[in-house]
């Protein structure tokens, strides 16, 4: 060992297993601070592994089964020995939970003198400039926005953070938020008159000074791609980066390392160009005519695909298609509009902004169908930070797939990396620090190869700790018999026929998880009619009829509800106790076969001699299925049934690999066994309620 290496080791903080054992033990600091705390061997072991990775500035892939307590397992070593720590989690809801509940609890228990900051994307903070502008011009798109705007104006007089999550009176989905927050394109930065009071800048400054910064994956990867979230300044100083819900990273990173431009963006730009041109340079151009040409070109591009829903790779679009001439026309019209905006830009900052946005959209359109091997167009010089997102070396071009996606009123042009591994590895290799990737679902039968290859974490240590739950006693895996193949026309109706007697036996209290929105709608239609015909008193909650948080709150409060949802309810949802006792999954969650990115990835894998189904589609589906199955047992007292309706889990050779990756429930194919299970559960609940209602004995 060299003298330099010896010095490095001697400076490593002293992290001893005995200290971790004491902290997580029955009489340890955590037990005294958390009333319901119980020592778990797997949690302690996980904390030791993370502490070791932190001490050695290493990387660790850490899978921890539901109930392990992984949040405390990484927070304890992070707060005590992690130095400057960035914790990134899957959603803003989990981000708020970490910041307001979990970290304060652990910090108090450990008496750790660390400062903590919460950092979100700029669209989460009210913007002084855009609020004032909206109050003045009153361009509101919905009647209820008038009242919401009044609430936001009052909120601004009392808030210290400007975080819209604090204002619960205005729904997160309200359209008015778009008018009172900024985007990367509509922020004036240091030139803004409100710069000193800017909530985004205040949040970033607090994050700079804090020991622990809580972000979410979207924010983290938006920064890596765009250098526009404030994390760029944080990363150089960070000793430790922890990704919770790390199974989401491949999809999130793919989103930000790619490039997407849509006709909706063009139409929004046109509306702003017209408004700003008429406000500040009425005599500078025939704004209505100029904008109309671009709008018409954008709509013609959308109409190149008459279908309402289509996903096609670039090489699947016929050379004779009207799409390519329509795309050229849009680019020409955008160029004409940019020329006018360039001449009028000095008349108002808002016109300059429109020019910059138009330049960026045109750059994306030009880059989208650039030929393999050709260098993409560089961003305009006045848009620093985009180089990383759009100027990769020509030899890297083959790692992207270009494809279109048509919706009812818009068309999106995507440029998606086939693999994020090389891009993310460049980020990881920049400065030595510890990287922790943790989730309940990272492996397939303790095999981490799929996840490691997606993230470029080859040869990095990976460990798995089992859940402390007694799944064999707490639940049943039920696969019904005699169902048709999932691609058959009558499949969803057959699933509902099989599910109805099980839902009735469970007394409602069910999540019905579907793999497509079409199945969600059909299941809702059938169950609503069946409940009414059979006079079953189960409230029905359907994805899309309200926001996710509202649906979950109403489901918990009902106690006997049935919630029907697709992908957004497969993970990040925690319903404990009797309100949820049955999870039904309609199909194995394989990605749709018409996905151009999936097809391109499989083709690339097969060039390398790999089997696309075995090495990509199957492990991805298993990890997704584990997330859905994980909704059932959330606590040591939970009991329930996981009903997987897809017959392929039994009939196909790969089915064994799937169910061996699931929690070790008892297994059955008999509906009568499930109905008896629920009958016994109902009897036990009735006994407990009867005992609880007995009067206390008179001891006088």
Secondary structure as UniProt FT lines:
FT   HELIX           3..11
FT   HELIX           17..24
FT   TURN            26..27
FT   HELIX           29..33
FT   TURN            35..36
FT   HELIX           41..55
FT   TURN            56..57
FT   STRAND          59..64
FT   TURN            66..67
FT   HELIX           70..81
FT   STRAND          85..89
FT   HELIX           92..97
FT   HELIX           98..102
FT   HELIX           103..110
FT   STRAND          116..118
FT   HELIX           122..124
FT   HELIX           128..137
FT   TURN            143..144
FT   HELIX           145..156
FT   TURN            157..158
FT   HELIX           164..166
FT   TURN            168..169
FT   TURN            172..173
FT   TURN            175..176
FT   HELIX           177..180
FT   TURN            184..186
FT   HELIX           189..191
FT   TURN            193..194
FT   HELIX           195..197
FT   HELIX           199..209
FT   STRAND          212..216
FT   HELIX           217..226
FT   HELIX           231..235
FT   TURN            236..237
FT   STRAND          240..243
FT   HELIX           246..248
FT   HELIX           249..257
FT   STRAND          259..262
FT   HELIX           263..280
FT   HELIX           282..284
FT   HELIX           287..302
FT   TURN            303..304
FT   STRAND          310..313
FT   HELIX           314..316
FT   TURN            319..320
FT   HELIX           322..344
FT   HELIX           345..347
FT   HELIX           349..368
FT   TURN            372..373
FT   TURN            381..382
FT   TURN            384..385
FT   HELIX           387..390
FT   HELIX           394..399
FT   STRAND          400..406
FT   STRAND          411..417
FT   HELIX           421..428
FT   STRAND          434..439
FT   TURN            445..446
FT   HELIX           449..455
FT   TURN            458..459
FT   STRAND          461..465
FT   HELIX           471..474
FT   STRAND          475..478
FT   TURN            486..487
FT   TURN            489..490
FT   HELIX           491..506
FT   STRAND          510..513
FT   HELIX           517..534
FT   STRAND          540..542
FT   TURN            543..544
FT   HELIX           548..558
FT   STRAND          562..565
FT   HELIX           567..569
FT   TURN            578..579
FT   STRAND          582..585
FT   TURN            593..594
FT   HELIX           596..607
FT   TURN            608..609
FT   HELIX           613..617
FT   HELIX           618..629
FT   TURN            630..631
FT   TURN            636..637
FT   STRAND          640..644
FT   HELIX           648..651
FT   TURN            653..654
FT   HELIX           655..661
FT   STRAND          666..668
FT   HELIX           671..693
//
